């Protein structure tokens, strides 16, 4: 009986030692590696030179240029119908110059025939 109890004590101490070792490894692993987000930027915010920092005038200029580019994109989006017409005209000119269909056009026609469910 006493042998069984001494064996259980040894097992219990062994399990406690293993648990402590795993805990130590886990905690040390948390501090051993650098912060990945800091490594991704390549710059520490404390080390950024003054020449890279923007003053308020530069920020205002950037905002204005962003607003201008946004307005240009809106104008281009309104002209999408004219772009579609230009594409169709270019496509018709291409087909007039190249009357024989290419490999891609043949494959597209073949796929349309296969997927046609009428």
Wavefront OBJ file of the C-alpha trace (Angstrom):
o trace
v 0.000 0.000 0.000
v 2.832 2.321 0.895
v 4.501 1.610 -2.457
v 1.344 2.669 -4.280
v 1.143 5.943 -2.332
v 4.803 6.772 -2.971
v 4.312 6.023 -6.679
v 1.287 8.339 -6.776
v 3.312 11.096 -5.066
v 6.053 10.745 -7.661
v 3.509 10.882 -10.481
v 1.867 13.941 -8.930
v 5.202 15.752 -8.576
v 6.055 14.826 -12.161
v 2.778 16.238 -13.440
v 3.296 19.446 -11.475
v 6.803 19.773 -12.908
v 5.510 19.266 -16.451
v 2.733 21.826 -15.917
v 5.252 24.364 -14.594
v 7.529 23.765 -17.561
v 4.692 24.309 -20.056
v 3.650 27.469 -18.235
v 7.196 28.818 -18.284
v 7.552 28.058 -22.002
v 4.254 29.760 -22.813
v 5.008 32.879 -20.808
v 8.557 33.205 -22.110
v 7.315 32.770 -25.684
v 5.049 35.761 -25.280
v 8.017 38.009 -24.482
v 10.660 36.460 -26.703
v 9.341 37.655 -30.071
v 8.912 41.181 -31.400
v 5.517 42.671 -32.091
v 4.600 41.622 -35.675
v 2.734 44.848 -36.419
v 5.844 46.832 -35.567
v 7.925 44.624 -37.824
v 5.459 45.097 -40.676
v 5.718 48.877 -40.641
v 9.464 48.943 -40.355
v 9.291 52.197 -38.425
v 8.806 52.934 -34.798
v 6.595 55.979 -34.320
v 9.112 57.401 -31.887
v 11.899 57.143 -34.460
v 10.116 58.889 -37.343
v 12.117 61.883 -38.453
v 10.609 65.329 -38.341
v 10.906 65.683 -42.121
v 8.391 62.877 -42.590
v 5.807 64.436 -40.350
v 3.225 66.509 -42.190
v 2.228 69.946 -41.126
v -1.365 71.161 -41.352
v -0.878 72.889 -44.745
v 0.372 69.689 -46.352
v -2.532 67.751 -44.897
v -4.996 70.302 -46.258
v -3.355 70.037 -49.693
v -3.621 66.267 -49.591
v -7.284 66.453 -48.646
v -7.946 68.867 -51.504
v -6.186 66.624 -53.993
v -8.216 63.653 -52.740
v -11.436 65.604 -53.159
v -10.418 66.630 -56.678
v -9.589 63.060 -57.646
v -12.910 61.907 -56.192
v -14.765 64.481 -58.293
v -12.866 63.317 -61.393
v -13.849 59.738 -60.665
v -17.490 60.793 -60.379
v -17.283 62.488 -63.786
v -15.758 59.362 -65.296
v -18.474 57.225 -63.762
v -21.119 59.411 -65.400
v -19.424 58.926 -68.756
v -19.562 55.154 -68.529
v -22.152 54.937 -71.292
v -19.861 56.784 -73.669
v -17.066 54.376 -72.750
v -19.299 51.414 -73.527
v -20.125 52.919 -76.902
v -16.432 53.501 -77.595
v -15.713 49.883 -76.650
v -18.391 48.605 -79.005
v -17.025 50.782 -81.820
v -13.499 49.535 -81.205
v -14.758 45.964 -81.120
v -16.575 46.368 -84.418
v -13.440 47.925 -85.988
v -11.356 45.019 -84.672
v -13.764 42.483 -86.116
v -13.687 44.261 -89.482
v -9.892 44.132 -89.507
v -9.779 40.510 -88.252
v -12.711 38.633 -89.791
v -11.508 35.198 -88.688
v -12.233 34.573 -85.012
v -9.336 33.914 -82.675
v -8.950 30.998 -80.333
v -10.513 32.880 -77.425
v -13.553 33.834 -79.498
v -13.958 30.252 -80.674
v -13.767 28.998 -77.113
v -16.295 31.612 -76.007
v -18.701 30.514 -78.722
v -18.208 26.880 -77.785
v -18.901 27.623 -74.113
v -22.035 29.564 -75.021
v -23.249 26.593 -77.054
v -22.607 24.208 -74.175
v -24.275 26.365 -71.555
v -27.266 27.257 -73.705
v -30.224 25.609 -71.922
v -33.024 26.592 -74.239
l 1 2 3 4 5 6 7 8 9 10 11 12 13 14 15 16 17 18 19 20 21 22 23 24 25 26 27 28 29 30 31 32 33 34 35 36 37 38 39 40 41 42 43 44 45 46 47 48 49 50 51 52 53 54 55 56 57 58 59 60 61 62 63 64 65 66 67 68 69 70 71 72 73 74 75 76 77 78 79 80 81 82 83 84 85 86 87 88 89 90 91 92 93 94 95 96 97 98 99 100 101 102 103 104 105 106 107 108 109 110 111 112 113 114 115 116 117 118
